[in-house]
């Protein structure tokens, strides 16, 4: 009994150290930097030509789907590792980490070969032609061919964050982005005695910065892990552990794919509204992404804590933690949203001087207060359901709400009621709030408690739960 009490005290100490704000602010800065670097990339390539920007954008649309596939393993492994850490089964956590890294590498190598061999065919399916095709083909061959590096980075970064070292992953990401920008400057424009390579230079810079980042992440993994990831954990794959990873990862990826597919359909709706509506959707969407950035950070931090608490059999604490996180995320979203609404006209003016696009953008940004509050609830609660092992329920509800409700509703609002772009925003908001209400009651029902991923022996099962922190 003394051993059990000692173990419980250790778990309680871990949770006390793992504060949400300490986890969240580095994730927020990392996500913000990622978005900012995307803007810098576009700005640098725009000096080459508009076709260069279009070609890289088309290639990245395909590459982003591959990265989504890679997140199946990285995301699933992070949740399984979190629960094992919470239950103090650190050897199992190390085994899951090794298996996940090898599995992601295998998938990444397959994707790299696909991009190298079939990259041109994939671009042709998007009807990419002429000079844009040449730029896109060059970029997808280099960046897509090196996608296995991103596969390893995904698995390592997710695991390191799960150990609570979000600040360290942020530092690595900052360093990687600095290298990427310097590499872009040198290779796109031909500075520091290097050749002027344009789009190829941007691609080489991307792969090079990822390779350096990967080496640092491997070094960091062996600094933060309480139990060393032995070499045998990489080569001896366990059906038991891989099954748990995929049990979380596959439903999570399916939900993301359904969501992105629905967004493509909404984009199709907008194409019928004209070029100005298309441009407005792009600009307003970019501005909106900064509204839910903080919610994403809170959601990721909360899922780490929930995974640990569920693994430690502290389900009451996990239950309360999620509702507290939703309150903070909603507060942050509302504050940021109100600021953007106040300055919506000058913000749209940064992107364009077309008065009709500015008018349409200002109109839909007013609706963001309805849309983003619902999205915020989903980001936090769905992430927590996955962290607790309840990954399939959000997928089923997403299919019903997104496919069966929001797409038909969007068609009705856009084309039958002639609400235009505002109809798309309202349809997405209806989906977000429908799922938000359902997820709220799912968490409140505590049905997620039946989906725990870690097995506990009789001695652990008989232990009294540790009091809430």
N, C-alpha and C positions, 0 to 999 in steps of 0.2 A: 504493500500500500504506500510505503514511503517513496518507492520508485515512481509510482503513478503521480503522487503529489508533486514530486520534484519535476516530473515531465510537464505537468499542468502549469507549474509556476514558470517554466521555461517558455511554454507556449504563450502564456500571458505576457511575459516580458517581450517576446518577439512582436506581438500585436501592438504593445505600447510604443515600441520603437518605430513601427510601420505606420506613420501618420499620413493621412491623405494629402495634406498640403505639401509634405516633403516629397511624396511621390509625384504629385501632380504638376508642380511648377516646372520641373525640368522637361516633362513630357510636352507641356504646353509650348515651351520655347523651342523644343525640337520640331514639333509640328509646324509652328509658325515659321521657323527657319526653312523648313522643307518647302512650304508654299512660296516663301520669299525668293528662294533660289530658283524655283520654277519661273518666276517672273523675270529674274535676272537672265536666265538662259534665253528666254524669248526675246528679251531686249538685245542681247548680244547677237543672236542669230538674225534679228531683223535688220542689222547693219549689213549682213551678207545679201539677203533679198527676202521678199515676201514669200517666194516659192520655197526658200530654205526653211522658213518657219512652218509653212504648210506641210512640207515633206516630213520634217521631224515630228510635227504634231500627229500626222497620220501614222507614222511608225510607232509613236508612243501609245496610240490607242490600242494597237495590237500587243505591244509589250506589257501594257498595264493589265491586260487579261491574263498573261502569263504570270505576272506578279501576284494576281489574285489567286491563281492555282497554288502558288508556292505558300501563300498564307494559310492554306488548309493545314499544313503540317506545323508551321511555326506557331500559329495561334492555338491549335489543339495541344501541342506540346507544352506551351506556356501554362495553360490551365491545369494540365495533369501534374506538371512540376510544382505548381503553386500548392495543390492539394497535398502532394507528398511532403513538401517542405512544412506545411502546416501540421501534418501528422508526425513530424520529426523522422520520417523515413527518408533520410538523405541519400542513402545508397541507391534506393529506387529512383529518386529524383535525378541522380547522376546517370543512371542507366537510361532513363527516358530521354535525357539530354543527348547522350551519345547516339541513341537510335534515331532521334529526330534529325540530327545533323546529317547522318549518313543518308537517311531517307530523302531529305530535302536536296542533298547533293545529287542523288540518283535522278530525281525528277528534274532538277535544274540542268543536268547534262543532256537529258532527253530533249528538253525544250531548246537548249542551245543548238543541238543538231537540227531540230525542226526549223529554227530561224535561219541557220546557215544554208540549208538545202531548199526550204520551201518559202523563205522570206518574200521573194519576188511574187510568188503565186498568191500569197496572203494579201499583199498590197494590191494586186490586180483585182481581187475580190471586192475591194473597196473602191474600184474604178479609178485608181490613182494612175495618172498618165503623164507623159512628157517630162519636163525638167523636175517637177515635183516628185515623180516616180524615181528619178535618178538620185535625188537627195535622200528620199525615204529608203531606197534600197541600200545605199551606202551605210546609212545610220543603223538600220535594222540588222545588217550583217555584223557590225561591230558590237553594238550594245546588246542585241539579241543573242549573238554568239557567245557573249560573256555573261549571260543571265544566270549561269550557275553560281557566279560570285554573289549576286543578290540573293540567291537561294540560301546560301550559307549565312549571309548577313542577317536575313530574316529570322532564321532559327536561333542564332547566337544572341541577337539583340533582344528578342522576346524572352529568352531564358534569363539573360542578365537582368532585365527589368523585373522579372518575377522574383529574383533574389532581393529586390528592393533597391537596386543600384541604378535608378533612373537618371540620377545626376551624371553618372559616369557615361551612360549611353548618349546623353546629350552632348557631353564634351567631345566624344568621338564623332558624333554627327556634325558638330560645328567644325571640327578639324577637317572632316571629309569634304564639307561644302566649301571651305576656304581653299582646299587643294583643287577642288573642281572649278571654282571661279578663276583661280590663277591659271590652271591648265587651259581653260577656255580662252582666257586672254592671250596666252602664249601661242596656242595651237590654231585658234580660229583666225587670229590676225597676224601671226608670224612674228611674235616678239621674242626677245632673249636669244636671238640667233636661231630660232626654230622655224621650220617651214610654215607657210601660210596654207592651212588645210581646210578652212571653212567648216562645213558640216562634219567632215571626217575628223577634224580636230576636236569638235565638241564631243563626238562619240568616243574618241580615244581618251579624252579627259574624263568622261563618265566612267569608263571601265577602269582606268588607272586609279582614280580616287576610291572606287569600290574595293579594289585589290588592297590598297593600303589600309582602308577601314577594316577589311576582313582580318588582316594580320593583327591589328590592334584588338579587335573583338576576341580573337582566340586567346591572346595574351591576357585580356581582362577576365575571360571566363575562368581561367585557372587561378586568378587572384581572388575572385569573389566566391567561388564554390566552396562550401564547407567540406564536401567530399569530392575528391579528385575524380574527373571523368577519365577513367582508365581507357587505354587503347582498345581493350576487348569490348568495351561498350559501343564502340563505333562499328566493329566488324561482326559482333554476335547480336543479330537482330532478334527481338522477342515479339512473337505474335501477340502476347498478352499486352505489352506496352504499346505496340503499334496500333492494336485494336482500340485502345483507349484514346490515343491521339486522334485517330480517324473518327471515332465516335463523336468527338467535339468538332474537329476540323471540317469534316464534310458538310454537316448541316450549316455551319457558320458560312462556308463558302457558297453553299446553295442559296442562302438567304441574300448574300451580297450579289450573286449573279442575277437573281430574280429582280432585285432592286435596280441594278444597272440596266438590265434589259427593259424594265418599265421606263426608265429615264430615256432610253433610246427611242421608245415608242412616243413618249411625250415630245422628244426632239422632232420626230417625224410629223407630229401634229403641228408643231411650230413652223416647219418648212412651208406649210400651206398658208401661213399668215404673212409670208414675205421676208425679204432680206433684213428689213429693219427689226422685225420681231426676233429673228434669229440672232442678230447682233445684241439686241437687248437681253435675251435669255443668257447669252454668254457673259456679258458684263455684269448683270445683276446676280448671276450665279457665282461669279468670282467674288463679288462683294459679300454675298451671303455666307460664303465659306468661312469668312473670318468671324461670323456671328457664332457659329457652333464649334469653333476651334477649342474654346475653353471647356465646353461640354465634353468633347472628345477626350481631352486630357483627364478630366474628372472621371469619365467612364472607364478609361484604361487603368487609372490608379485604383478605382473602386473594385474593378474585377480582380486585380492582384490581391487586394485585401480580402475580398470575399472568398477567393480560392483558398487562401491561407486559413481563414476562419472555418470554412466548411471542412477542410482537411483536418483541422484541430477539433472538430466536433463542437464548435462554438456557433451553432446555427442561430441562436437568439441574437448574438452580436452581429452576425452577418445580416440578419433581417433588419435590424435597426440601422446599420451602416448604410444600406442602400437608400432608405428614405431620407436620411440626412444628406446624402450625396445629391439626390434629386433636388432637394431644396436649394443647396448651394449652386448647383448647375443652372437651375431655373433663374435664380437671382442674377447670376452672371450673364446669362443669355438676355434677359430683359434689359439689363443696364446697357449692354453692348448694342442691342437692337434699337433701343430708344435713341442712342447717340447716332447710329447710322441713319435712322429715319429722319432725325433733325437735319443731318447734313447730306441727305440722299441726292439732292440735285447737284451740288458741287462734286460729290463722289462720282456720279455718273459722268460729269463733265471732264474728269481726269481721262476717261477712255475715249470720249467722242465729243464733237461739237455739233452733232446732228440734233436739232431740237426735238424731233419726234422720238428718237431713241431715248433721249434724256427724259422726256415726258413719260414714255412707257416704263422705263426703268424706275422712275420715282413712284409710279403707280404700284408696280408689283412689290417694290421694297416696303411699301406701307403694309402689305399683306404678310411680310416676313414675321411680324410679331405673332401672328396666328400659327404660321407654319413652323417656325424655329422652336417655339416652346414645346410643341408636340414632339419634334425631332429630338429635342434635348432629353425628354423623359425616356424615349426609346433607346437612345445611345447608352444611358446609364443602366436602365433596367434590363435590357436585352443582354448587354455585356455581363451583367451580374448573373443572369439566368445561365448563360454559358459557363461562367466561372464556377457555378454550383453543379454543373453537369447536365443541366436541363437545356440542351441545345436544339432539340427537334421541335419543341413547341413553337418558338418564334418563326421557324420555317413554315409550318402549317398555317399559322395566322398570317404570315406575310403573303403567302399564295392567295389566301382568301381576300385579304384587304387590298393588296397591291394590284393583283391581276384581275380579280373578279369584281372589285369595287371601284378602285381609283381610275383605272384605264377607261371603263365605260363612262364613269362620271366626267372624266376629262373630255371625252368626245362630246358628251352632252353639253357641257359648259362652253367649250370652245366653238363647236360648229352649229349646235342647235340653238343655244341661247346667245350666241355671238359675243361672248365675254373675252374672246381673244386670249392673249398671253395671261391675263389675270385668271382665266379659267383653269389654266395649267397649274398655277400657284395654288388655287383653291382646291383642286383635285388632289394635289400632293399633300396639302395640309389636312384634308379629310382623311387620307390614308394614315398620316403620322398620328393624328389624334385618335383614330379608331384603334390602331395598334397600341398606342400609349395607354388607353383605358384598359384594354385587354391585358397588357403586360403588368399594369398596376395590380389588377386583381389576381393575376397569376402569382406574382410575388407575395401578395398578401395572403393567398391561400396556403402558402408554404408547401405546395406540391413539389417544388424543386428539391425538397429535402430527401426525396426518394431516389435521386439521381446521383448520389455521391460516387466518386470514382475510386476512392481509396478503401481497401478492405481493412477492417479493424479486428484484431484478435479479441478473445473473450475478456481478457484483462482490461483492455482499452474500452471495450463496450460497456463494462461495468463501472467505469470511472464516472464520477459526477462531473458535469460540465463546469468549466472554469467561469467564474463570475464575469460579467461584462466589464470592459475597461471603462 
